[in-house]
């Protein structure tokens, strides 16, 4: 049996799901499970290597999983795509199907096992969908800098359109994996320093302050002990608000100029009480196979 983990990725979708996938797959691999990462583009596979997963297969959509996986295999699906009936087929044919909840009130559709966003860390019956790489729980000494990470892509050049937000803040920018090369020249006029995407984990773990529009990055930075600000572009569900509150992450409603203020470095949190570790999640999955 092989376990396939499909993470929806791409230039307009970002890599938040990939970061969760690599964190969980590393732990499953450590426990001896044969796994394979499925992504939507070649670039995502290259980034996965930086996070510790050497091999991946590129497929077009969630509907193509059965072109790779066999009937005796298990699959984990993390995607908002319309499966167009495929999920029912997968649940009927594969040994086991796990699916990442896409909202707080998401529910199983065809008997698949849901990894839930609203899990409490001490809830033995719940399989958590909040997955954080174990490296972020090892708190490192902090560098006195404010790191801004929008996300892995910015096809509409939103950073430039919100230039006023960054003025006078002396922020350093962590570039996204899908940023356009020529975009860097314009960004260099706004930020004091530009960092390459390959530095992602080290910078998130060592920055004293992190400002981001990526929810996954907000979780990782807060757990690493950074004073974290999450820029919300849209609506936020209650179970996510609760997680951010427990992690002492401040939330801004969009890029409103002069609202962001640097603050005193927050205390290190006992974050293992807030989310289930990848060790626990991986063990639960293996026990369900």
N, C-alpha and C positions, 0 to 999 in steps of 0.2 A: 504493500500500500504506500502511496505517496500523497502528501498533503500539498495542494496548490493554493497559494494565497494571491488573489487578484486584487490589486490596488489601482483604482482609477486615477490616472496621472496625465500630464500633458501641459503644453504651453499656456493654456488658458485655465487649467484646473489646479496647477500647483503640485506640490509634493508632500503636503501634510499627511496624506494617506500612505505614501511611501515610507515616511519616517516611522509611522506606527507599525507598518508591515515589517520593516527591517528589525525593529526592536523585538517584536514577538518571534520572528523567524529565527533570530540568533539563539533565543532561549530554547525554542523547539528543537533546533539542530543540536544544541548542547545535550539535550535529553535523548538524542539518538533517532529522532524522527527524520525521515527522508522528505525534504520539502523542495518546492520550487516557487519562485516569485514570478507572477505574471503582471506586466505593466503595459501601458499603451504606446510608449515610444522608446526609442533606443537611448535617448539622453537620460531618461529615468533609470534605466538599467545601469548606466555609468555612475550615477549618483548613488545608487544602492551599494555599489562596491565601496564607496567612501564610508558608508555606514555599516560595512561588515558583511554584506551579502554578495558573494562573488558572481553568482550566475542568475540569470533571469531570462524569461521568454517574452517577446513582444507580441501582443494580440491586438485586434482592432477594438473590440467592445466586449461587454459582459456576455454577449451571446456566443462568443467564440471559445469559451472555456472548455466545452466538450470536444473541441477539435484537438485539445492537448491532453486533458485528463481522461483516465479510463474508469470503467464502472466500479472497480474496487477501490478507487481513490476517494479522498476527502477534499473539500474545498472550503476556503474562507473567502467571502466576497465583501469588499468594501467599496461600494459604488452607488451613486445616486441615479445611475442610468435606468431607463425603462428596459426591463429585461424581456418584455414582449412574450411572456409565457415560458421563458427558458428556466426561470427559477423553479417552477413546478416540476419541469423535466429533470432538473438537477437533483431536487429533493427525492424524486422517485427512483433515480438511477444510481447516484453516487452513494458511497458508504455512509458519509455524513456531510452535511452542509451547515456551515456557520456563516452568519451574516452580521456585519457591523451595523448597528442601528444608525439611521440617518437623521433621527430626531428623537426627542425625549419620549414621545408617545408612540414610537414605532413598535410594531408587534409582528410576530412571526406570521408569514402568509401561508406556507405550505408545510409546516412542521420543522422548518430549519431552526437551529439554535442561535439565539440572538446574543450578541455582545452588546450590552446596554450602556448608554451614556449616564444613566442615573444610578448606577451601582454604588453602594456604600462599601468601603474597604473591608468591613467586617462581615459582609453578607456572603455566607458560604454558598448560598443557592444561586447567586447572581454572577454572571460572567461579564467582567467589565470591558467596556469599549474604550475606556480612557487608558491608552497604552503609552507609557513613557520609557524610553531606553534607560537601563539601569545606570549608565554612566552619569546621568544628571543628578542622581541621588548622592553621588560622591562630591561633596562641596569643596571647591577649590578656592585658593586665595583670589580676591577680586581686584581687577584693575579699575582705577577711577576713570571710567569713561561711560558715555551714554551711547549705546549701540542702537541703531534703527534698522529693523528688518521688516520691509513691507510684506514680503512673501517671496515665493520663487519665481513669480512672473509679474510683469507690468506692461502688457501689450498696449495699453492705452496711455502709458506714461503719466500715471496718476501722481507720481512723486513731483513731477514738474508742475502740475496743475495746482498742487498744494504747497508751493514753495514758501509761502508766508508762514506756514506752520513750523518750519525748521529754522527760520531766521533767528539769530541770536542764541541758539541752543547748543552750538558746538557739538553737534552729533556726528558720530562716525557711522557710515553706511555699510551694511553687509549686503553685497549684491546677491540677487537671486540667480538660480541656476539657468533660468530662461531669459535673463536680461539681454537686450541687444548690445552688441559690442560698441557701436557708435554712441549709444546712450550714455556711456560712462563719462564722456567729455562734458556733457551738460550737467551730470550729477556731481562731478568734481567741483563745480562752482558753488554747490549748495552745502556739501559736507566737508568736514575737515580732513577726513580720511576715507578711502574706499577699501573694503576688504573683499577678497575673492570668496566665492561660494564654498570652496574646499575647506575654508577655515571655520565653517558653521559651528560644529560642536564645540571646538575650543573657545570660540568667542562667546557663545551663549553661556558656557559654563564659567567664564572668567570675567564677564562684564558686570560692573556694579549696578548699572541701570540698563534695562532693555525696553525699547518701545517697539511694538510690532502690531501688524494687522493680521497676523497668522495666529489662530487659536492654538494650534499645536505648539508653536514657538512660545506663546505666552505660558502654557503649562510647563514646558521644559525649562524656561528661564526662571519661573517662580520656584520650581522644585530645586533648581540649582542655587537658589538663595539670592537671586537678583531682585532689585526693586523694579517691578514689572508693570508696564502700562500696555493695555490692550486697546487698539483702535477698532471700534465696532463700525462696520459698514453694512447696515441692515438691521435685522432684528435678532435678539438673543433669547433663547429659550430658558425657562426657569431653572432647569437642572444644570445648565451650563453656568448661569449666573451664580448658582450656589457654589459650584466648584471654584469659580474665580474668586468669589468672596472668601471661601475657606483658605485659599492660597494667597489672600491679601493682594490680589491683582486689581489695580484701578482700571476702570473702563471709561474711555472717551467716546462720545457720540460723533464719530467722524473726525476729520482733520480741521478742527475749529482753532483758528489762529490764537496764539497767546494763552490758551487754556492749559496746555501742558507746562508743568513746572517740575524741575528736578526736586526730589525730596530726600529726606534722610534715609540712608540705607536700612532696609527692613531686617528684622531678626530672622535667623535661620529657622525654618519651620520643620516640625516633625511630619514630613510629607508622606511617610509610609502609612500614616493614619488616614490619609485623604484618598489615596488610590491604591488598588490592588497592584502588587508588583508583577512584573512579567513572569517571574518564577511561579507565582500562584496561578496566573491566567494560563500559562503553558501547561502546568500540571493538570488543571481542570480539563483543558482541551484533550490532552492525551488520554485522560480517564474516560472521556466520552467517545473515543474512537473504538 
